[in-house]
Protein backbone atom coordinates (compact mmCIF):
# COMPACT_ATOMS: atom_id res chain seq x y z
CA UNK A 1 0.00 0.00 0.00
CA UNK A 2 2.87 2.35 0.76
CA UNK A 3 4.34 1.77 -2.70
CA UNK A 4 0.94 2.29 -4.37
CA UNK A 5 0.45 5.61 -2.58
CA UNK A 6 3.79 6.78 -3.95
CA UNK A 7 2.65 5.77 -7.45
CA UNK A 8 -0.39 8.06 -7.29
CA UNK A 9 -3.11 5.76 -5.93
CA UNK A 10 -5.73 7.58 -3.79
CA UNK A 11 -5.56 6.55 -0.15
CA UNK A 12 -9.25 5.64 0.32
CA UNK A 13 -10.20 2.04 1.13
CA UNK A 14 -12.01 1.30 -2.16
CA UNK A 15 -9.00 2.38 -4.26
CA UNK A 16 -6.65 0.20 -2.18
CA UNK A 17 -8.96 -2.82 -2.58
CA UNK A 18 -9.14 -2.19 -6.34
CA UNK A 19 -5.34 -1.99 -6.58
CA UNK A 20 -5.01 -5.28 -4.69
CA UNK A 21 -7.33 -6.94 -7.24
CA UNK A 22 -5.38 -5.45 -10.18
CA UNK A 23 -1.99 -6.77 -9.00
CA UNK A 24 -3.28 -10.22 -8.00
CA UNK A 25 -5.83 -11.12 -10.71
CA UNK A 26 -4.88 -13.81 -13.25
CA UNK A 27 -6.98 -12.35 -16.07
CA UNK A 28 -6.27 -9.01 -17.70
CA UNK A 29 -7.83 -6.14 -15.65
CA UNK A 30 -10.47 -3.88 -17.21
CA UNK A 31 -10.82 -0.66 -15.22
CA UNK A 32 -14.13 1.21 -15.14
CA UNK A 33 -12.48 4.57 -14.64
CA UNK A 34 -14.47 7.68 -15.69
CA UNK A 35 -12.42 9.97 -13.41
CA UNK A 36 -9.10 8.54 -14.75
CA UNK A 37 -7.74 7.84 -11.26
CA UNK A 38 -7.00 4.21 -12.08
CA UNK A 39 -5.31 5.24 -15.31
CA UNK A 40 -3.12 7.73 -13.42
CA UNK A 41 -2.07 5.02 -10.94
CA UNK A 42 -1.26 2.50 -13.71
CA UNK A 43 0.89 5.13 -15.45
CA UNK A 44 2.71 5.87 -12.18
CA UNK A 45 3.08 2.16 -11.38
CA UNK A 46 4.51 1.07 -14.74
CA UNK A 47 6.52 4.23 -15.49
CA UNK A 48 8.45 4.51 -18.76
CA UNK A 49 7.79 0.91 -19.82
CA UNK A 50 4.11 1.70 -20.46
CA UNK A 51 2.72 1.88 -24.00
CA UNK A 52 -0.69 3.61 -24.11
CA UNK A 53 -2.98 3.32 -27.13
CA UNK A 54 -6.61 3.80 -28.13
CA UNK A 55 -8.50 1.54 -30.52
CA UNK A 56 -9.56 4.62 -32.51
CA UNK A 57 -6.03 5.58 -33.55
CA UNK A 58 -4.25 4.47 -36.68
CA UNK A 59 -2.07 1.33 -36.75
CA UNK A 60 -3.10 0.37 -33.21
CA UNK A 61 -2.85 -3.35 -34.00
CA UNK A 62 0.81 -2.99 -34.96
CA UNK A 63 1.53 -1.37 -31.57
CA UNK A 64 -0.25 -4.23 -29.81
CA UNK A 65 1.86 -6.78 -31.71
CA UNK A 66 5.05 -4.91 -30.81
CA UNK A 67 4.10 -4.72 -27.12
CA UNK A 68 3.20 -8.44 -26.99
CA UNK A 69 6.43 -9.60 -28.66
CA UNK A 70 8.75 -7.13 -26.84
CA UNK A 71 7.31 -7.79 -23.39
CA UNK A 72 6.08 -4.23 -22.83
CA UNK A 73 3.26 -3.05 -20.60
CA UNK A 74 0.24 -2.16 -22.76
CA UNK A 75 -2.59 0.14 -21.65
CA UNK A 76 -5.61 0.29 -23.98
CA UNK A 77 -7.47 3.47 -23.04
CA UNK A 78 -11.04 4.69 -23.54
CA UNK A 79 -12.52 1.44 -24.83
CA UNK A 80 -16.25 1.34 -25.51
CA UNK A 81 -18.82 -1.33 -24.74
CA UNK A 82 -17.62 -3.38 -27.71
CA UNK A 83 -13.99 -4.55 -27.77
CA UNK A 84 -12.54 -5.33 -31.20
CA UNK A 85 -12.86 -9.04 -31.96
CA UNK A 86 -9.22 -9.13 -33.10
CA UNK A 87 -8.22 -8.94 -29.43
CA UNK A 88 -10.36 -11.93 -28.39
CA UNK A 89 -7.53 -14.53 -28.67
CA UNK A 90 -5.28 -12.31 -26.54
CA UNK A 91 -7.95 -11.57 -23.90
CA UNK A 92 -9.01 -15.23 -23.80
CA UNK A 93 -5.34 -16.30 -23.54
CA UNK A 94 -5.67 -18.63 -26.51
CA UNK A 95 -1.93 -19.22 -26.58
CA UNK A 96 -0.34 -21.91 -28.74
CA UNK A 97 3.01 -23.44 -27.76
CA UNK A 98 5.59 -23.51 -30.53
CA UNK A 99 8.88 -24.95 -29.35
CA UNK A 100 9.82 -23.23 -26.09
CA UNK A 101 7.66 -20.16 -26.72
CA UNK A 102 3.97 -19.33 -26.91
CA UNK A 103 2.20 -17.48 -29.74
CA UNK A 104 -1.19 -15.82 -30.09
CA UNK A 105 -3.22 -15.09 -33.22
CA UNK A 106 -3.71 -11.34 -33.79
CA UNK A 107 -5.48 -10.66 -37.05
CA UNK A 108 -3.76 -12.70 -39.75
CA UNK A 109 -0.45 -13.18 -37.92
CA UNK A 110 0.84 -15.40 -35.13
CA UNK A 111 2.71 -13.20 -32.63
CA UNK A 112 5.21 -14.59 -30.14
CA UNK A 113 4.36 -13.66 -26.55
CA UNK A 114 7.05 -12.42 -24.19
CA UNK A 115 6.68 -13.67 -20.57
CA UNK A 116 7.00 -10.07 -19.30
CA UNK A 117 4.01 -8.79 -21.35
CA UNK A 118 1.28 -7.11 -19.28
CA UNK A 119 -2.06 -5.69 -20.41
CA UNK A 120 -4.46 -3.18 -18.85
CA UNK A 121 -7.77 -2.04 -20.33
CA UNK A 122 -9.55 1.15 -19.28
CA UNK A 123 -12.95 2.66 -20.07
CA UNK A 124 -14.35 6.10 -19.28
CA UNK A 125 -17.94 4.82 -19.31
CA UNK A 126 -19.66 5.12 -15.93
CA UNK A 127 -22.03 2.18 -16.35
CA UNK A 128 -20.89 -0.03 -19.24
CA UNK A 129 -22.77 -3.19 -20.17
CA UNK A 130 -20.23 -5.71 -21.42
CA UNK A 131 -21.02 -9.04 -22.99
CA UNK A 132 -20.70 -12.15 -20.79
CA UNK A 133 -17.69 -13.14 -22.92
CA UNK A 134 -15.88 -9.94 -21.94
CA UNK A 135 -16.65 -10.51 -18.27
CA UNK A 136 -15.22 -14.03 -18.60
CA UNK A 137 -12.08 -12.82 -20.41
CA UNK A 138 -11.22 -9.86 -18.12
CA UNK A 139 -11.36 -8.96 -14.45
CA UNK A 140 -13.69 -5.94 -14.38
CA UNK A 141 -12.77 -3.50 -11.61
CA UNK A 142 -14.80 -0.45 -10.61
CA UNK A 143 -12.45 2.50 -10.10
CA UNK A 144 -15.24 5.10 -9.87
CA UNK A 145 -14.35 7.55 -7.12
CA UNK A 146 -16.41 7.46 -3.90
CA UNK A 147 -17.70 10.61 -2.19
CA UNK A 148 -15.54 10.06 0.91
CA UNK A 149 -12.50 9.35 -1.26
CA UNK A 150 -13.06 12.51 -3.32
CA UNK A 151 -13.52 14.52 -0.12
CA UNK A 152 -10.09 13.42 1.11
CA UNK A 153 -8.52 14.32 -2.24
CA UNK A 154 -10.18 17.76 -2.35
CA UNK A 155 -9.11 18.38 1.25
CA UNK A 156 -5.47 17.87 0.26
CA UNK A 157 -5.95 20.25 -2.70
CA UNK A 158 -7.56 22.96 -0.56
CA UNK A 159 -4.93 22.77 2.17
CA UNK A 160 -2.19 22.83 -0.47
CA UNK A 161 -3.55 26.22 -1.62
CA UNK A 162 -4.55 27.67 1.76
CA UNK A 163 -1.72 26.28 3.91
CA UNK A 164 1.03 25.12 1.52
CA UNK A 165 3.64 24.65 4.29
CA UNK A 166 1.24 22.46 6.27
CA UNK A 167 0.38 20.27 3.28
CA UNK A 168 4.04 19.95 2.30
CA UNK A 169 4.88 18.76 5.82
CA UNK A 170 1.96 16.33 5.63
CA UNK A 171 3.17 14.91 2.29
CA UNK A 172 6.74 14.57 3.58
CA UNK A 173 5.45 12.69 6.63
CA UNK A 174 3.33 10.36 4.47
CA UNK A 175 6.31 9.66 2.21
CA UNK A 176 8.50 9.02 5.26
CA UNK A 177 5.89 6.65 6.74
CA UNK A 178 5.70 4.81 3.42
CA UNK A 179 9.49 4.50 3.31
CA UNK A 180 9.48 3.12 6.87
CA UNK A 181 6.91 0.45 5.91
CA UNK A 182 8.83 -0.53 2.79
CA UNK A 183 12.14 -0.73 4.69
CA UNK A 184 10.61 -2.89 7.44
CA UNK A 185 9.05 -5.17 4.85
CA UNK A 186 12.39 -5.56 3.02
CA UNK A 187 14.25 -6.27 6.27
CA UNK A 188 11.74 -8.96 7.23
CA UNK A 189 11.91 -10.53 3.77
CA UNK A 190 15.74 -10.58 3.78
CA UNK A 191 15.88 -12.07 7.25
CA UNK A 192 13.39 -14.81 6.38
CA UNK A 193 15.36 -15.61 3.22
CA UNK A 194 18.63 -15.92 5.18
CA UNK A 195 16.95 -18.11 7.82
CA UNK A 196 15.47 -20.40 5.17
CA UNK A 197 18.85 -20.78 3.43
CA UNK A 198 20.87 -21.31 6.64
CA UNK A 199 22.02 -24.77 7.74
CA UNK A 200 19.95 -25.73 10.85
CA UNK A 201 22.84 -27.71 12.30
CA UNK A 202 25.25 -24.76 12.22
CA UNK A 203 22.87 -21.88 12.66
CA UNK A 204 24.49 -20.75 15.95
CA UNK A 205 27.92 -20.58 14.29
CA UNK A 206 26.59 -18.58 11.32
CA UNK A 207 28.24 -15.22 12.11
CA UNK A 208 26.83 -13.46 9.03
CA UNK A 209 23.28 -14.45 9.96
CA UNK A 210 23.69 -13.32 13.59
CA UNK A 211 25.14 -9.98 12.50
CA UNK A 212 22.32 -9.53 9.99
CA UNK A 213 19.80 -10.29 12.74
CA UNK A 214 21.35 -7.67 15.02
CA UNK A 215 21.34 -5.05 12.25
CA UNK A 216 17.71 -5.84 11.43
CA UNK A 217 16.71 -5.62 15.08
CA UNK A 218 18.52 -2.29 15.57
CA UNK A 219 17.16 -0.77 12.36
CA UNK A 220 13.65 -1.96 13.18
CA UNK A 221 13.80 -0.35 16.64
CA UNK A 222 15.00 2.95 15.17
CA UNK A 223 12.25 2.94 12.58
CA UNK A 224 9.60 2.17 15.20
CA UNK A 225 10.77 5.16 17.26
CA UNK A 226 10.72 7.46 14.23
CA UNK A 227 7.29 6.13 13.27
CA UNK A 228 5.90 6.99 16.71
CA UNK A 229 7.20 10.57 16.43
CA UNK A 230 5.91 10.89 12.85
CA UNK A 231 2.45 9.61 13.80
CA UNK A 232 2.19 12.13 16.63
CA UNK A 233 3.21 14.96 14.29
CA UNK A 234 0.78 13.71 11.63
CA UNK A 235 -2.04 13.70 14.19
CA UNK A 236 -1.42 17.38 15.00
CA UNK A 237 -1.25 18.28 11.30
CA UNK A 238 -4.52 16.42 10.61
CA UNK A 239 -6.25 18.43 13.35
CA UNK A 240 -5.15 21.66 11.67
CA UNK A 241 -6.21 20.39 8.23
CA UNK A 242 -9.69 19.45 9.48
CA UNK A 243 -10.61 23.16 9.53
CA UNK A 244 -11.00 22.93 5.75
CA UNK A 245 -12.87 19.60 5.78
CA UNK A 246 -16.21 21.40 5.23
CA UNK A 247 -14.87 23.02 2.05
CA UNK A 248 -13.82 19.62 0.69
CA UNK A 249 -17.18 18.09 1.70
CA UNK A 250 -18.96 20.88 -0.18
CA UNK A 251 -16.95 20.12 -3.32
CA UNK A 252 -17.52 16.35 -3.10
CA UNK A 253 -21.25 16.87 -2.56
CA UNK A 254 -21.49 19.17 -5.61
CA UNK A 255 -19.55 16.79 -7.86
CA UNK A 256 -21.71 13.80 -6.97
CA UNK A 257 -24.80 15.90 -7.60
CA UNK A 258 -23.47 16.82 -11.07
CA UNK A 259 -22.76 13.25 -12.18
CA UNK A 260 -26.43 12.34 -11.56
CA UNK A 261 -27.65 14.98 -14.04
CA UNK A 262 -27.18 12.61 -16.99
CA UNK A 263 -30.41 10.97 -15.78
CA UNK A 264 -32.20 14.16 -16.88
CA UNK A 265 -30.36 14.38 -20.20
CA UNK A 266 -27.56 12.12 -21.41
CA UNK A 267 -25.53 15.11 -22.67
CA UNK A 268 -25.00 16.42 -19.11
CA UNK A 269 -21.56 14.87 -18.55
CA UNK A 270 -18.94 16.46 -16.27
CA UNK A 271 -15.37 15.23 -15.83
CA UNK A 272 -13.56 15.38 -12.51
CA UNK A 273 -10.74 17.29 -14.20
CA UNK A 274 -13.09 20.07 -15.36
CA UNK A 275 -14.75 20.16 -11.96
CA UNK A 276 -11.45 20.62 -10.12
CA UNK A 277 -10.51 23.43 -12.55
CA UNK A 278 -13.58 25.45 -11.55
CA UNK A 279 -13.16 24.38 -7.93
CA UNK A 280 -9.73 26.09 -7.91
CA UNK A 281 -11.11 29.11 -9.78
CA UNK A 282 -13.64 29.56 -6.97
CA UNK A 283 -10.86 29.41 -4.36
CA UNK A 284 -8.88 32.06 -6.28
CA UNK A 285 -11.92 34.37 -6.48
CA UNK A 286 -12.76 34.12 -2.78
CA UNK A 287 -11.96 37.18 -0.68
CA UNK A 288 -8.95 36.80 1.61
CA UNK A 289 -10.04 36.91 5.27
CA UNK A 290 -7.86 36.69 8.38
CA UNK A 291 -10.30 34.60 10.40
CA UNK A 292 -10.16 30.97 9.28
CA UNK A 293 -13.83 30.34 10.10
CA UNK A 294 -14.93 33.29 7.96
CA UNK A 295 -12.62 32.14 5.19
CA UNK A 296 -14.15 28.63 5.23
CA UNK A 297 -17.70 30.05 5.02
CA UNK A 298 -16.69 32.35 2.15
CA UNK A 299 -14.98 29.48 0.29
CA UNK A 300 -18.04 27.25 0.52
CA UNK A 301 -20.35 29.99 -0.77
CA UNK A 302 -18.03 30.91 -3.65
CA UNK A 303 -17.51 27.26 -4.68
CA UNK A 304 -21.26 26.72 -4.68
CA UNK A 305 -22.07 29.73 -6.88
CA UNK A 306 -19.10 29.17 -9.23
CA UNK A 307 -19.95 25.52 -9.85
CA UNK A 308 -23.63 26.35 -10.38
CA UNK A 309 -22.83 29.15 -12.86
CA UNK A 310 -20.50 26.82 -14.78
CA UNK A 311 -23.14 24.07 -14.95
CA UNK A 312 -26.08 26.40 -15.67
CA UNK A 313 -24.44 27.62 -18.89
CA UNK A 314 -25.02 24.20 -20.46
CA UNK A 315 -28.50 23.47 -19.05
CA UNK A 316 -31.84 23.79 -20.78
CA UNK A 317 -34.04 26.39 -19.09
CA UNK A 318 -36.53 23.70 -18.09
CA UNK A 319 -33.81 21.83 -16.19
CA UNK A 320 -32.35 24.75 -14.22
CA UNK A 321 -35.09 24.70 -11.52
CA UNK A 322 -34.51 20.94 -11.11
CA UNK A 323 -30.80 21.48 -10.49
CA UNK A 324 -31.48 24.33 -8.04
CA UNK A 325 -33.99 22.15 -6.19
CA UNK A 326 -31.49 19.26 -6.03
CA UNK A 327 -28.83 21.58 -4.68
CA UNK A 328 -31.20 23.00 -2.07
CA UNK A 329 -32.32 19.54 -0.94
CA UNK A 330 -28.71 18.38 -0.58
CA UNK A 331 -27.83 21.47 1.45
CA UNK A 332 -30.82 20.77 3.69
CA UNK A 333 -29.82 17.12 4.04
CA UNK A 334 -26.25 18.08 5.01
CA UNK A 335 -27.59 20.63 7.56
CA UNK A 336 -25.80 23.42 5.68
CA UNK A 337 -29.10 25.32 5.29
CA UNK A 338 -30.61 25.87 8.73
CA UNK A 339 -34.11 24.55 8.11
CA UNK A 340 -35.93 21.60 9.62
CA UNK A 341 -35.37 18.55 7.44
CA UNK A 342 -36.83 15.09 7.91
CA UNK A 343 -36.35 12.07 5.69
CA UNK A 344 -40.07 11.15 5.77
CA UNK A 345 -41.21 14.58 4.58
CA UNK A 346 -38.65 14.58 1.77
CA UNK A 347 -39.78 11.12 0.61
CA UNK A 348 -43.40 12.31 0.66
CA UNK A 349 -42.49 15.34 -1.46
CA UNK A 350 -40.63 13.21 -4.01
CA UNK A 351 -42.97 10.21 -4.18
CA UNK A 352 -46.36 11.73 -3.21
CA UNK A 353 -47.84 8.44 -1.94
CA UNK A 354 -51.60 8.05 -1.48
CA UNK A 355 -54.01 6.30 0.88
CA UNK A 356 -57.22 5.12 -0.78
CA UNK A 357 -59.07 3.68 2.23
CA UNK A 358 -61.22 6.79 2.78
CA UNK A 359 -63.49 7.77 -0.18
CA UNK A 360 -63.30 11.33 -1.51
CA UNK A 361 -66.36 13.38 -0.36
CA UNK A 362 -65.21 16.48 -2.31
CA UNK A 363 -65.09 15.08 -5.84
CA UNK A 364 -66.81 18.15 -7.27
CA UNK A 365 -63.73 20.33 -6.85
CA UNK A 366 -60.92 18.12 -5.41
CA UNK A 367 -59.36 15.35 -7.57
CA UNK A 368 -59.05 11.87 -6.06
CA UNK A 369 -55.25 11.98 -6.37
CA UNK A 370 -55.03 15.08 -4.15
CA UNK A 371 -57.52 13.67 -1.61
CA UNK A 372 -55.62 10.36 -1.29
CA UNK A 373 -52.34 12.23 -0.95
CA UNK A 374 -53.79 14.34 1.90
CA UNK A 375 -54.95 11.19 3.69
CA UNK A 376 -51.35 9.99 3.62
CA UNK A 377 -49.99 13.41 4.57
CA UNK A 378 -51.91 13.49 7.87
CA UNK A 379 -49.87 10.50 9.03
CA UNK A 380 -46.76 12.73 9.16
CA UNK A 381 -45.91 14.52 12.39
CA UNK A 382 -47.09 18.13 12.29
CA UNK A 383 -49.81 17.54 9.65
CA UNK A 384 -52.36 15.77 11.84
Order of alpha helices (4+ residues) and beta strands (2+ residues): alpha-alpha-beta-alpha-beta-alpha-beta-alpha-beta-beta-beta-beta-alpha-beta-alpha-alpha-alpha-alpha-alpha-alpha-alpha-alpha-alpha
